[in-house]
């Protein structure tokens, strides 16, 4: 299956109760697990990227992360579940 048709998971920075999740840099902290720093700039992995949806922070998790880094994938999903964040799966 081509990468463009693979499912991705979006973890939104909003709880299932509709509250904005804090701290405000939570998405960057999570994505920092696979980021690199070069020339005074941070580069996020294509497997784990911060983004915005309707004005609130989100994290896009490529399903490949589960294959390549299963422990990190489970950690991120557990974090989202414990904090009751909105999780959606879709093709991107």
PDB file of N, CA, C and O in Angstrom:
ATOM      1  N   UNK A   1       0.848  -1.172   0.000  1.00  0.00           N
ATOM      2  CA  UNK A   1       0.000   0.000   0.000  1.00  0.00           C
ATOM      3  C   UNK A   1       0.896   1.239   0.000  1.00  0.00           C
ATOM      4  O   UNK A   1       1.824   1.321   0.804  1.00  0.00           O
ATOM      5  N   UNK A   2       0.642   2.187  -0.870  1.00  0.00           N
ATOM      6  CA  UNK A   2       1.453   3.404  -0.899  1.00  0.00           C
ATOM      7  C   UNK A   2       1.340   4.184   0.396  1.00  0.00           C
ATOM      8  O   UNK A   2       0.301   4.172   1.056  1.00  0.00           O
ATOM      9  N   UNK A   3       2.432   4.870   0.755  1.00  0.00           N
ATOM     10  CA  UNK A   3       2.441   5.644   2.002  1.00  0.00           C
ATOM     11  C   UNK A   3       1.324   6.669   2.044  1.00  0.00           C
ATOM     12  O   UNK A   3       0.781   6.948   3.113  1.00  0.00           O
ATOM     13  N   UNK A   4       0.972   7.235   0.899  1.00  0.00           N
ATOM     14  CA  UNK A   4      -0.054   8.279   0.882  1.00  0.00           C
ATOM     15  C   UNK A   4      -1.435   7.746   1.260  1.00  0.00           C
ATOM     16  O   UNK A   4      -2.323   8.527   1.603  1.00  0.00           O
ATOM     17  N   UNK A   5      -1.628   6.428   1.202  1.00  0.00           N
ATOM     18  CA  UNK A   5      -2.922   5.843   1.537  1.00  0.00           C
ATOM     19  C   UNK A   5      -2.932   5.166   2.905  1.00  0.00           C
ATOM     20  O   UNK A   5      -3.924   4.550   3.294  1.00  0.00           O
ATOM     21  N   UNK A   6      -1.841   5.282   3.617  1.00  0.00           N
ATOM     22  CA  UNK A   6      -1.798   4.650   4.929  1.00  0.00           C
ATOM     23  C   UNK A   6      -2.582   5.481   5.937  1.00  0.00           C
ATOM     24  O   UNK A   6      -2.664   6.705   5.832  1.00  0.00           O
ATOM     25  N   UNK A   7      -3.139   4.803   6.889  1.00  0.00           N
ATOM     26  CA  UNK A   7      -3.886   5.485   7.947  1.00  0.00           C
ATOM     27  C   UNK A   7      -2.942   6.223   8.875  1.00  0.00           C
ATOM     28  O   UNK A   7      -1.814   5.794   9.119  1.00  0.00           O
ATOM     29  N   UNK A   8      -3.417   7.315   9.372  1.00  0.00           N
ATOM     30  CA  UNK A   8      -2.706   8.084  10.382  1.00  0.00           C
ATOM     31  C   UNK A   8      -3.672   8.336  11.520  1.00  0.00           C
ATOM     32  O   UNK A   8      -4.891   8.317  11.351  1.00  0.00           O
ATOM     33  N   UNK A   9      -3.104   8.567  12.657  1.00  0.00           N
ATOM     34  CA  UNK A   9      -3.897   8.837  13.849  1.00  0.00           C
ATOM     35  C   UNK A   9      -3.691  10.297  14.205  1.00  0.00           C
ATOM     36  O   UNK A   9      -2.562  10.788  14.200  1.00  0.00           O
ATOM     37  N   UNK A  10      -4.763  10.985  14.510  1.00  0.00           N
ATOM     38  CA  UNK A  10      -4.654  12.363  14.972  1.00  0.00           C
ATOM     39  C   UNK A  10      -5.108  12.413  16.422  1.00  0.00           C
ATOM     40  O   UNK A  10      -6.216  12.001  16.765  1.00  0.00           O
ATOM     41  N   UNK A  11      -4.221  12.929  17.257  1.00  0.00           N
ATOM     42  CA  UNK A  11      -4.545  13.147  18.666  1.00  0.00           C
ATOM     43  C   UNK A  11      -4.737  14.649  18.817  1.00  0.00           C
ATOM     44  O   UNK A  11      -3.811  15.435  18.616  1.00  0.00           O
ATOM     45  N   UNK A  12      -5.935  15.022  19.169  1.00  0.00           N
ATOM     46  CA  UNK A  12      -6.264  16.440  19.272  1.00  0.00           C
ATOM     47  C   UNK A  12      -6.020  16.962  20.682  1.00  0.00           C
ATOM     48  O   UNK A  12      -6.182  16.231  21.659  1.00  0.00           O
ATOM     49  N   UNK A  13      -5.638  18.205  20.778  1.00  0.00           N
ATOM     50  CA  UNK A  13      -5.373  18.851  22.066  1.00  0.00           C
ATOM     51  C   UNK A  13      -6.629  19.350  22.726  1.00  0.00           C
ATOM     52  O   UNK A  13      -6.670  20.437  23.302  1.00  0.00           O
ATOM     53  N   UNK A  14      -7.651  18.532  22.628  1.00  0.00           N
ATOM     54  CA  UNK A  14      -8.928  18.855  23.245  1.00  0.00           C
ATOM     55  C   UNK A  14      -9.460  17.556  23.861  1.00  0.00           C
ATOM     56  O   UNK A  14      -9.363  16.488  23.257  1.00  0.00           O
ATOM     57  N   UNK A  15     -10.016  17.660  25.055  1.00  0.00           N
ATOM     58  CA  UNK A  15     -10.502  16.453  25.719  1.00  0.00           C
ATOM     59  C   UNK A  15     -11.874  16.058  25.190  1.00  0.00           C
ATOM     60  O   UNK A  15     -12.533  16.832  24.495  1.00  0.00           O
ATOM     61  N   UNK A  16     -12.289  14.858  25.524  1.00  0.00           N
ATOM     62  CA  UNK A  16     -13.611  14.409  25.080  1.00  0.00           C
ATOM     63  C   UNK A  16     -14.723  15.245  25.710  1.00  0.00           C
ATOM     64  O   UNK A  16     -15.864  15.216  25.250  1.00  0.00           O
ATOM     65  N   UNK A  17     -14.382  15.995  26.773  1.00  0.00           N
ATOM     66  CA  UNK A  17     -15.336  16.912  27.409  1.00  0.00           C
ATOM     67  C   UNK A  17     -15.332  18.287  26.744  1.00  0.00           C
ATOM     68  O   UNK A  17     -16.111  19.161  27.125  1.00  0.00           O
ATOM     69  N   UNK A  18     -14.449  18.486  25.743  1.00  0.00           N
ATOM     70  CA  UNK A  18     -14.396  19.747  25.027  1.00  0.00           C
ATOM     71  C   UNK A  18     -13.465  20.795  25.621  1.00  0.00           C
ATOM     72  O   UNK A  18     -13.484  21.949  25.194  1.00  0.00           O
ATOM     73  N   UNK A  19     -12.648  20.409  26.601  1.00  0.00           N
ATOM     74  CA  UNK A  19     -11.720  21.357  27.217  1.00  0.00           C
ATOM     75  C   UNK A  19     -10.374  21.320  26.485  1.00  0.00           C
ATOM     76  O   UNK A  19      -9.944  20.270  26.008  1.00  0.00           O
ATOM     77  N   UNK A  20      -9.719  22.478  26.404  1.00  0.00           N
ATOM     78  CA  UNK A  20      -8.403  22.556  25.787  1.00  0.00           C
ATOM     79  C   UNK A  20      -7.384  21.938  26.736  1.00  0.00           C
ATOM     80  O   UNK A  20      -7.365  22.245  27.928  1.00  0.00           O
ATOM     81  N   UNK A  21      -6.540  21.068  26.200  1.00  0.00           N
ATOM     82  CA  UNK A  21      -5.537  20.378  27.014  1.00  0.00           C
ATOM     83  C   UNK A  21      -4.344  21.288  27.284  1.00  0.00           C
ATOM     84  O   UNK A  21      -3.890  22.004  26.391  1.00  0.00           O
ATOM     85  N   UNK A  22      -3.848  21.259  28.488  1.00  0.00           N
ATOM     86  CA  UNK A  22      -2.667  22.011  28.904  1.00  0.00           C
ATOM     87  C   UNK A  22      -1.614  21.037  29.384  1.00  0.00           C
ATOM     88  O   UNK A  22      -1.985  19.970  29.873  1.00  0.00           O
ATOM     89  N   UNK A  23      -0.343  21.320  29.284  1.00  0.00           N
ATOM     90  CA  UNK A  23       0.282  22.575  28.903  1.00  0.00           C
ATOM     91  C   UNK A  23       0.182  22.813  27.400  1.00  0.00           C
ATOM     92  O   UNK A  23      -0.042  21.886  26.622  1.00  0.00           O
ATOM     93  N   UNK A  24       0.350  24.051  27.016  1.00  0.00           N
ATOM     94  CA  UNK A  24       0.137  24.421  25.623  1.00  0.00           C
ATOM     95  C   UNK A  24       1.185  23.840  24.671  1.00  0.00           C
ATOM     96  O   UNK A  24       0.947  23.791  23.465  1.00  0.00           O
ATOM     97  N   UNK A  25       2.329  23.404  25.180  1.00  0.00           N
ATOM     98  CA  UNK A  25       3.357  22.830  24.313  1.00  0.00           C
ATOM     99  C   UNK A  25       3.388  21.304  24.335  1.00  0.00           C
ATOM    100  O   UNK A  25       4.404  20.697  23.995  1.00  0.00           O
ATOM    101  N   UNK A  26       2.284  20.686  24.732  1.00  0.00           N
ATOM    102  CA  UNK A  26       2.248  19.236  24.855  1.00  0.00           C
ATOM    103  C   UNK A  26       2.571  18.527  23.539  1.00  0.00           C
ATOM    104  O   UNK A  26       3.268  17.512  23.549  1.00  0.00           O
ATOM    105  N   UNK A  27       2.085  19.034  22.418  1.00  0.00           N
ATOM    106  CA  UNK A  27       2.304  18.377  21.128  1.00  0.00           C
ATOM    107  C   UNK A  27       3.783  18.395  20.749  1.00  0.00           C
ATOM    108  O   UNK A  27       4.314  17.390  20.276  1.00  0.00           O
ATOM    109  N   UNK A  28       4.444  19.521  20.951  1.00  0.00           N
ATOM    110  CA  UNK A  28       5.864  19.621  20.645  1.00  0.00           C
ATOM    111  C   UNK A  28       6.683  18.711  21.553  1.00  0.00           C
ATOM    112  O   UNK A  28       7.677  18.129  21.118  1.00  0.00           O
ATOM    113  N   UNK A  29       6.274  18.588  22.799  1.00  0.00           N
ATOM    114  CA  UNK A  29       6.981  17.697  23.734  1.00  0.00           C
ATOM    115  C   UNK A  29       6.891  16.248  23.269  1.00  0.00           C
ATOM    116  O   UNK A  29       7.890  15.529  23.269  1.00  0.00           O
ATOM    117  N   UNK A  30       5.711  15.828  22.880  1.00  0.00           N
ATOM    118  CA  UNK A  30       5.540  14.444  22.413  1.00  0.00           C
ATOM    119  C   UNK A  30       6.326  14.206  21.134  1.00  0.00           C
ATOM    120  O   UNK A  30       7.015  13.194  21.004  1.00  0.00           O
ATOM    121  N   UNK A  31       6.226  15.129  20.192  1.00  0.00           N
ATOM    122  CA  UNK A  31       6.912  14.959  18.913  1.00  0.00           C
ATOM    123  C   UNK A  31       8.422  15.074  19.055  1.00  0.00           C
ATOM    124  O   UNK A  31       9.163  14.631  18.177  1.00  0.00           O
ATOM    125  N   UNK A  32       8.874  15.653  20.130  1.00  0.00           N
ATOM    126  CA  UNK A  32      10.305  15.763  20.388  1.00  0.00           C
ATOM    127  C   UNK A  32      10.991  14.424  20.563  1.00  0.00           C
ATOM    128  O   UNK A  32      12.214  14.345  20.447  1.00  0.00           O
ATOM    129  N   UNK A  33      10.239  13.364  20.840  1.00  0.00           N
ATOM    130  CA  UNK A  33      10.821  12.031  21.003  1.00  0.00           C
ATOM    131  C   UNK A  33      11.545  11.567  19.744  1.00  0.00           C
ATOM    132  O   UNK A  33      12.522  10.823  19.835  1.00  0.00           O
ATOM    133  N   UNK A  34      11.085  11.991  18.584  1.00  0.00           N
ATOM    134  CA  UNK A  34      11.711  11.566  17.328  1.00  0.00           C
ATOM    135  C   UNK A  34      12.283  12.732  16.531  1.00  0.00           C
ATOM    136  O   UNK A  34      12.643  12.559  15.367  1.00  0.00           O
ATOM    137  N   UNK A  35      12.373  13.892  17.123  1.00  0.00           N
ATOM    138  CA  UNK A  35      12.864  15.052  16.379  1.00  0.00           C
ATOM    139  C   UNK A  35      14.387  15.104  16.398  1.00  0.00           C
ATOM    140  O   UNK A  35      15.046  14.456  17.211  1.00  0.00           O
ATOM    141  N   UNK A  36      14.913  15.885  15.488  1.00  0.00           N
ATOM    142  CA  UNK A  36      16.347  16.146  15.449  1.00  0.00           C
ATOM    143  C   UNK A  36      16.556  17.652  15.481  1.00  0.00           C
ATOM    144  O   UNK A  36      15.661  18.426  15.142  1.00  0.00           O
ATOM    145  N   UNK A  37      17.724  18.045  15.884  1.00  0.00           N
ATOM    146  CA  UNK A  37      18.047  19.461  15.984  1.00  0.00           C
ATOM    147  C   UNK A  37      19.299  19.714  15.168  1.00  0.00           C
ATOM    148  O   UNK A  37      20.348  19.121  15.421  1.00  0.00           O
ATOM    149  N   UNK A  38      19.184  20.599  14.186  1.00  0.00           N
ATOM    150  CA  UNK A  38      20.314  20.881  13.304  1.00  0.00           C
ATOM    151  C   UNK A  38      20.259  22.353  12.895  1.00  0.00           C
ATOM    152  O   UNK A  38      19.194  22.873  12.559  1.00  0.00           O
ATOM    153  N   UNK A  39      21.409  23.016  12.928  1.00  0.00           N
ATOM    154  CA  UNK A  39      21.504  24.425  12.547  1.00  0.00           C
ATOM    155  C   UNK A  39      20.499  25.307  13.297  1.00  0.00           C
ATOM    156  O   UNK A  39      19.855  26.173  12.705  1.00  0.00           O
ATOM    157  N   UNK A  40      20.376  25.076  14.588  1.00  0.00           N
ATOM    158  CA  UNK A  40      19.486  25.864  15.449  1.00  0.00           C
ATOM    159  C   UNK A  40      18.017  25.724  15.050  1.00  0.00           C
ATOM    160  O   UNK A  40      17.220  26.642  15.243  1.00  0.00           O
ATOM    161  N   UNK A  41      17.677  24.587  14.504  1.00  0.00           N
ATOM    162  CA  UNK A  41      16.303  24.372  14.055  1.00  0.00           C
ATOM    163  C   UNK A  41      15.866  22.948  14.389  1.00  0.00           C
ATOM    164  O   UNK A  41      16.660  22.011  14.310  1.00  0.00           O
ATOM    165  N   UNK A  42      14.602  22.798  14.762  1.00  0.00           N
ATOM    166  CA  UNK A  42      14.079  21.480  15.080  1.00  0.00           C
ATOM    167  C   UNK A  42      13.387  20.892  13.851  1.00  0.00           C
ATOM    168  O   UNK A  42      12.647  21.578  13.146  1.00  0.00           O
ATOM    169  N   UNK A  43      13.646  19.612  13.614  1.00  0.00           N
ATOM    170  CA  UNK A  43      13.037  18.901  12.493  1.00  0.00           C
ATOM    171  C   UNK A  43      12.256  17.719  13.056  1.00  0.00           C
ATOM    172  O   UNK A  43      12.815  16.861  13.740  1.00  0.00           O
ATOM    173  N   UNK A  44      10.966  17.684  12.762  1.00  0.00           N
ATOM    174  CA  UNK A  44      10.116  16.608  13.260  1.00  0.00           C
ATOM    175  C   UNK A  44      10.121  15.438  12.299  1.00  0.00           C
ATOM    176  O   UNK A  44      10.224  15.613  11.085  1.00  0.00           O
ATOM    177  N   UNK A  45      10.008  14.258  12.847  1.00  0.00           N
ATOM    178  CA  UNK A  45       9.951  13.039  12.055  1.00  0.00           C
ATOM    179  C   UNK A  45       8.633  12.977  11.297  1.00  0.00           C
ATOM    180  O   UNK A  45       7.619  13.459  11.800  1.00  0.00           O
ATOM    181  N   UNK A  46       8.620  12.393  10.090  1.00  0.00           N
ATOM    182  CA  UNK A  46       7.349  12.220   9.380  1.00  0.00           C
ATOM    183  C   UNK A  46       6.423  11.225  10.096  1.00  0.00           C
ATOM    184  O   UNK A  46       5.237  11.138   9.777  1.00  0.00           O
ATOM    185  N   UNK A  47       6.964  10.487  11.049  1.00  0.00           N
ATOM    186  CA  UNK A  47       6.154   9.530  11.806  1.00  0.00           C
ATOM    187  C   UNK A  47       5.383  10.186  12.949  1.00  0.00           C
ATOM    188  O   UNK A  47       4.410   9.625  13.452  1.00  0.00           O
ATOM    189  N   UNK A  48       5.822  11.375  13.355  1.00  0.00           N
ATOM    190  CA  UNK A  48       5.252  12.015  14.531  1.00  0.00           C
ATOM    191  C   UNK A  48       5.409  13.531  14.391  1.00  0.00           C
ATOM    192  O   UNK A  48       6.494  14.074  14.598  1.00  0.00           O
ATOM    193  N   UNK A  49       4.309  14.207  14.037  1.00  0.00           N
ATOM    194  CA  UNK A  49       4.383  15.640  13.746  1.00  0.00           C
ATOM    195  C   UNK A  49       3.312  16.428  14.498  1.00  0.00           C
ATOM    196  O   UNK A  49       2.169  15.986  14.613  1.00  0.00           O
ATOM    197  N   UNK A  50       3.694  17.600  15.008  1.00  0.00           N
ATOM    198  CA  UNK A  50       2.672  18.476  15.587  1.00  0.00           C
ATOM    199  C   UNK A  50       1.946  19.225  14.465  1.00  0.00           C
ATOM    200  O   UNK A  50       2.515  19.464  13.400  1.00  0.00           O
ATOM    201  N   UNK A  51       0.710  19.586  14.711  1.00  0.00           N
ATOM    202  CA  UNK A  51      -0.059  20.369  13.738  1.00  0.00           C
ATOM    203  C   UNK A  51      -1.170  21.099  14.485  1.00  0.00           C
ATOM    204  O   UNK A  51      -1.284  21.000  15.707  1.00  0.00           O
ATOM    205  N   UNK A  52      -1.974  21.822  13.745  1.00  0.00           N
ATOM    206  CA  UNK A  52      -3.129  22.532  14.307  1.00  0.00           C
ATOM    207  C   UNK A  52      -4.390  22.081  13.600  1.00  0.00           C
ATOM    208  O   UNK A  52      -4.385  21.799  12.402  1.00  0.00           O
ATOM    209  N   UNK A  53      -5.466  22.019  14.356  1.00  0.00           N
ATOM    210  CA  UNK A  53      -6.789  21.745  13.792  1.00  0.00           C
ATOM    211  C   UNK A  53      -7.769  22.655  14.508  1.00  0.00           C
ATOM    212  O   UNK A  53      -7.917  22.597  15.729  1.00  0.00           O
ATOM    213  N   UNK A  54      -8.425  23.485  13.742  1.00  0.00           N
ATOM    214  CA  UNK A  54      -9.423  24.415  14.291  1.00  0.00           C
ATOM    215  C   UNK A  54      -8.881  25.221  15.463  1.00  0.00           C
ATOM    216  O   UNK A  54      -9.587  25.470  16.440  1.00  0.00           O
ATOM    217  N   UNK A  55      -7.614  25.625  15.355  1.00  0.00           N
ATOM    218  CA  UNK A  55      -7.013  26.493  16.351  1.00  0.00           C
ATOM    219  C   UNK A  55      -6.410  25.818  17.562  1.00  0.00           C
ATOM    220  O   UNK A  55      -5.857  26.504  18.421  1.00  0.00           O
ATOM    221  N   UNK A  56      -6.491  24.499  17.669  1.00  0.00           N
ATOM    222  CA  UNK A  56      -5.856  23.838  18.798  1.00  0.00           C
ATOM    223  C   UNK A  56      -4.796  22.847  18.324  1.00  0.00           C
ATOM    224  O   UNK A  56      -4.857  22.315  17.216  1.00  0.00           O
ATOM    225  N   UNK A  57      -3.830  22.624  19.198  1.00  0.00           N
ATOM    226  CA  UNK A  57      -2.694  21.774  18.853  1.00  0.00           C
ATOM    227  C   UNK A  57      -3.105  20.317  18.753  1.00  0.00           C
ATOM    228  O   UNK A  57      -3.981  19.840  19.475  1.00  0.00           O
ATOM    229  N   UNK A  58      -2.436  19.620  17.827  1.00  0.00           N
ATOM    230  CA  UNK A  58      -2.684  18.202  17.607  1.00  0.00           C
ATOM    231  C   UNK A  58      -1.363  17.513  17.309  1.00  0.00           C
ATOM    232  O   UNK A  58      -0.344  18.164  17.074  1.00  0.00           O
ATOM    233  N   UNK A  59      -1.396  16.194  17.322  1.00  0.00           N
ATOM    234  CA  UNK A  59      -0.258  15.385  16.915  1.00  0.00           C
ATOM    235  C   UNK A  59      -0.753  14.393  15.885  1.00  0.00           C
ATOM    236  O   UNK A  59      -1.760  13.715  16.093  1.00  0.00           O
ATOM    237  N   UNK A  60      -0.034  14.310  14.763  1.00  0.00           N
ATOM    238  CA  UNK A  60      -0.337  13.313  13.741  1.00  0.00           C
ATOM    239  C   UNK A  60       0.675  12.194  13.903  1.00  0.00           C
ATOM    240  O   UNK A  60       1.885  12.412  13.848  1.00  0.00           O
ATOM    241  N   UNK A  61       0.155  10.990  14.104  1.00  0.00           N
ATOM    242  CA  UNK A  61       0.985   9.807  14.309  1.00  0.00           C
ATOM    243  C   UNK A  61       0.815   8.896  13.102  1.00  0.00           C
ATOM    244  O   UNK A  61      -0.285   8.411  12.839  1.00  0.00           O
ATOM    245  N   UNK A  62       1.894   8.662  12.370  1.00  0.00           N
ATOM    246  CA  UNK A  62       1.843   7.725  11.245  1.00  0.00           C
ATOM    247  C   UNK A  62       1.728   6.317  11.824  1.00  0.00           C
ATOM    248  O   UNK A  62       2.391   5.991  12.809  1.00  0.00           O
ATOM    249  N   UNK A  63       0.899   5.494  11.220  1.00  0.00           N
ATOM    250  CA  UNK A  63       0.697   4.144  11.729  1.00  0.00           C
ATOM    251  C   UNK A  63       1.991   3.338  11.683  1.00  0.00           C
ATOM    252  O   UNK A  63       2.126   2.349  12.404  1.00  0.00           O
ATOM    253  N   UNK A  64       2.937   3.742  10.852  1.00  0.00           N
ATOM    254  CA  UNK A  64       4.245   3.086  10.777  1.00  0.00           C
ATOM    255  C   UNK A  64       4.986   3.158  12.105  1.00  0.00           C
ATOM    256  O   UNK A  64       5.839   2.317  12.387  1.00  0.00           O
ATOM    257  N   UNK A  65       4.669   4.152  12.917  1.00  0.00           N
ATOM    258  CA  UNK A  65       5.324   4.286  14.213  1.00  0.00           C
ATOM    259  C   UNK A  65       5.119   3.028  15.052  1.00  0.00           C
ATOM    260  O   UNK A  65       6.015   2.618  15.790  1.00  0.00           O
ATOM    261  N   UNK A  66       3.948   2.423  14.940  1.00  0.00           N
ATOM    262  CA  UNK A  66       3.655   1.206  15.700  1.00  0.00           C
ATOM    263  C   UNK A  66       4.572   0.063  15.285  1.00  0.00           C
ATOM    264  O   UNK A  66       4.965  -0.756  16.115  1.00  0.00           O
ATOM    265  N   UNK A  67       4.913   0.009  14.000  1.00  0.00           N
ATOM    266  CA  UNK A  67       5.798  -1.039  13.496  1.00  0.00           C
ATOM    267  C   UNK A  67       7.253  -0.777  13.878  1.00  0.00           C
ATOM    268  O   UNK A  67       7.969  -1.696  14.275  1.00  0.00           O
ATOM    269  N   UNK A  68       7.689   0.486  13.756  1.00  0.00           N
ATOM    270  CA  UNK A  68       9.100   0.817  13.957  1.00  0.00           C
ATOM    271  C   UNK A  68       9.470   1.063  15.416  1.00  0.00           C
ATOM    272  O   UNK A  68      10.567   0.708  15.848  1.00  0.00           O
ATOM    273  N   UNK A  69       8.568   1.663  16.167  1.00  0.00           N
ATOM    274  CA  UNK A  69       8.823   2.005  17.567  1.00  0.00           C
ATOM    275  C   UNK A  69       7.596   1.650  18.402  1.00  0.00           C
ATOM    276  O   UNK A  69       6.891   2.545  18.868  1.00  0.00           O
ATOM    277  N   UNK A  70       7.330   0.360  18.599  1.00  0.00           N
ATOM    278  CA  UNK A  70       6.085  -0.045  19.282  1.00  0.00           C
ATOM    279  C   UNK A  70       5.955   0.495  20.707  1.00  0.00           C
ATOM    280  O   UNK A  70       4.849   0.832  21.128  1.00  0.00           O
ATOM    281  N   UNK A  71       7.047   0.585  21.456  1.00  0.00           N
ATOM    282  CA  UNK A  71       6.956   1.096  22.824  1.00  0.00           C
ATOM    283  C   UNK A  71       6.585   2.581  22.841  1.00  0.00           C
ATOM    284  O   UNK A  71       5.777   3.014  23.663  1.00  0.00           O
ATOM    285  N   UNK A  72       7.174   3.349  21.939  1.00  0.00           N
ATOM    286  CA  UNK A  72       6.845   4.772  21.848  1.00  0.00           C
ATOM    287  C   UNK A  72       5.393   4.960  21.425  1.00  0.00           C
ATOM    288  O   UNK A  72       4.692   5.822  21.956  1.00  0.00           O
ATOM    289  N   UNK A  73       4.946   4.157  20.475  1.00  0.00           N
ATOM    290  CA  UNK A  73       3.555   4.221  20.022  1.00  0.00           C
ATOM    291  C   UNK A  73       2.610   3.965  21.196  1.00  0.00           C
ATOM    292  O   UNK A  73       1.653   4.713  21.394  1.00  0.00           O
ATOM    293  N   UNK A  74       2.869   2.925  21.964  1.00  0.00           N
ATOM    294  CA  UNK A  74       2.020   2.603  23.120  1.00  0.00           C
ATOM    295  C   UNK A  74       2.064   3.720  24.161  1.00  0.00           C
ATOM    296  O   UNK A  74       1.038   4.055  24.753  1.00  0.00           O
ATOM    297  N   UNK A  75       3.225   4.290  24.383  1.00  0.00           N
ATOM    298  CA  UNK A  75       3.358   5.400  25.344  1.00  0.00           C
ATOM    299  C   UNK A  75       2.490   6.584  24.917  1.00  0.00           C
ATOM    300  O   UNK A  75       1.782   7.165  25.739  1.00  0.00           O
ATOM    301  N   UNK A  76       2.544   6.931  23.656  1.00  0.00           N
ATOM    302  CA  UNK A  76       1.771   8.066  23.147  1.00  0.00           C
ATOM    303  C   UNK A  76       0.271   7.786  23.227  1.00  0.00           C
ATOM    304  O   UNK A  76      -0.505   8.655  23.625  1.00  0.00           O
ATOM    305  N   UNK A  77      -0.130   6.594  22.854  1.00  0.00           N
ATOM    306  CA  UNK A  77      -1.553   6.249  22.903  1.00  0.00           C
ATOM    307  C   UNK A  77      -2.060   6.191  24.346  1.00  0.00           C
ATOM    308  O   UNK A  77      -3.180   6.616  24.630  1.00  0.00           O
ATOM    309  N   UNK A  78      -1.243   5.671  25.248  1.00  0.00           N
ATOM    310  CA  UNK A  78      -1.620   5.658  26.664  1.00  0.00           C
ATOM    311  C   UNK A  78      -1.758   7.081  27.205  1.00  0.00           C
ATOM    312  O   UNK A  78      -2.686   7.375  27.958  1.00  0.00           O
ATOM    313  N   UNK A  79      -0.835   7.961  26.820  1.00  0.00           N
ATOM    314  CA  UNK A  79      -0.895   9.365  27.225  1.00  0.00           C
ATOM    315  C   UNK A  79      -2.223   9.981  26.783  1.00  0.00           C
ATOM    316  O   UNK A  79      -2.890  10.667  27.556  1.00  0.00           O
ATOM    317  N   UNK A  80      -2.592   9.726  25.532  1.00  0.00           N
ATOM    318  CA  UNK A  80      -3.838  10.292  24.998  1.00  0.00           C
ATOM    319  C   UNK A  80      -5.059   9.744  25.729  1.00  0.00           C
ATOM    320  O   UNK A  80      -5.996  10.487  26.020  1.00  0.00           O
ATOM    321  N   UNK A  81      -5.048   8.466  26.020  1.00  0.00           N
ATOM    322  CA  UNK A  81      -6.194   7.848  26.703  1.00  0.00           C
ATOM    323  C   UNK A  81      -6.316   8.316  28.150  1.00  0.00           C
ATOM    324  O   UNK A  81      -7.411   8.639  28.609  1.00  0.00           O
ATOM    325  N   UNK A  82      -5.201   8.353  28.862  1.00  0.00           N
ATOM    326  CA  UNK A  82      -5.215   8.788  30.263  1.00  0.00           C
ATOM    327  C   UNK A  82      -5.708  10.224  30.376  1.00  0.00           C
ATOM    328  O   UNK A  82      -6.438  10.565  31.307  1.00  0.00           O
ATOM    329  N   UNK A  83      -5.303  11.071  29.416  1.00  0.00           N
ATOM    330  CA  UNK A  83      -5.700  12.478  29.450  1.00  0.00           C
ATOM    331  C   UNK A  83      -7.002  12.743  28.706  1.00  0.00           C
ATOM    332  O   UNK A  83      -7.404  13.895  28.540  1.00  0.00           O
ATOM    333  N   UNK A  84      -7.658  11.680  28.261  1.00  0.00           N
ATOM    334  CA  UNK A  84      -8.968  11.740  27.598  1.00  0.00           C
ATOM    335  C   UNK A  84      -8.978  12.678  26.392  1.00  0.00           C
ATOM    336  O   UNK A  84      -9.912  13.456  26.200  1.00  0.00           O
ATOM    337  N   UNK A  85      -7.913  12.588  25.582  1.00  0.00           N
ATOM    338  CA  UNK A  85      -7.825  13.414  24.389  1.00  0.00           C
ATOM    339  C   UNK A  85      -8.599  12.770  23.242  1.00  0.00           C
ATOM    340  O   UNK A  85      -8.731  11.547  23.187  1.00  0.00           O
ATOM    341  N   UNK A  86      -9.097  13.574  22.349  1.00  0.00           N
ATOM    342  CA  UNK A  86      -9.841  13.086  21.185  1.00  0.00           C
ATOM    343  C   UNK A  86      -8.847  12.420  20.228  1.00  0.00           C
ATOM    344  O   UNK A  86      -7.841  13.021  19.847  1.00  0.00           O
ATOM    345  N   UNK A  87      -9.137  11.189  19.850  1.00  0.00           N
ATOM    346  CA  UNK A  87      -8.280  10.413  18.939  1.00  0.00           C
ATOM    347  C   UNK A  87      -9.115  10.035  17.725  1.00  0.00           C
ATOM    348  O   UNK A  87     -10.195   9.462  17.865  1.00  0.00           O
ATOM    349  N   UNK A  88      -8.618  10.354  16.533  1.00  0.00           N
ATOM    350  CA  UNK A  88      -9.302   9.950  15.307  1.00  0.00           C
ATOM    351  C   UNK A  88      -8.310   9.250  14.392  1.00  0.00           C
ATOM    352  O   UNK A  88      -7.118   9.557  14.386  1.00  0.00           O
ATOM    353  N   UNK A  89      -8.828   8.305  13.621  1.00  0.00           N
ATOM    354  CA  UNK A  89      -8.025   7.588  12.640  1.00  0.00           C
ATOM    355  C   UNK A  89      -8.592   7.915  11.275  1.00  0.00           C
ATOM    356  O   UNK A  89      -9.803   7.859  11.060  1.00  0.00           O
ATOM    357  N   UNK A  90      -7.693   8.263  10.346  1.00  0.00           N
ATOM    358  CA  UNK A  90      -8.156   8.596   9.015  1.00  0.00           C
ATOM    359  C   UNK A  90      -7.026   8.436   8.017  1.00  0.00           C
ATOM    360  O   UNK A  90      -5.858   8.314   8.387  1.00  0.00           O
ATOM    361  N   UNK A  91      -7.391   8.437   6.758  1.00  0.00           N
ATOM    362  CA  UNK A  91      -6.394   8.453   5.704  1.00  0.00           C
ATOM    363  C   UNK A  91      -6.026   9.890   5.409  1.00  0.00           C
ATOM    364  O   UNK A  91      -6.892  10.739   5.200  1.00  0.00           O
ATOM    365  N   UNK A  92      -4.739  10.150   5.395  1.00  0.00           N
ATOM    366  CA  UNK A  92      -4.266  11.509   5.116  1.00  0.00           C
ATOM    367  C   UNK A  92      -3.404  11.473   3.868  1.00  0.00           C
ATOM    368  O   UNK A  92      -2.894  12.508   3.440  1.00  0.00           O
TER     369      UNK A  92
END
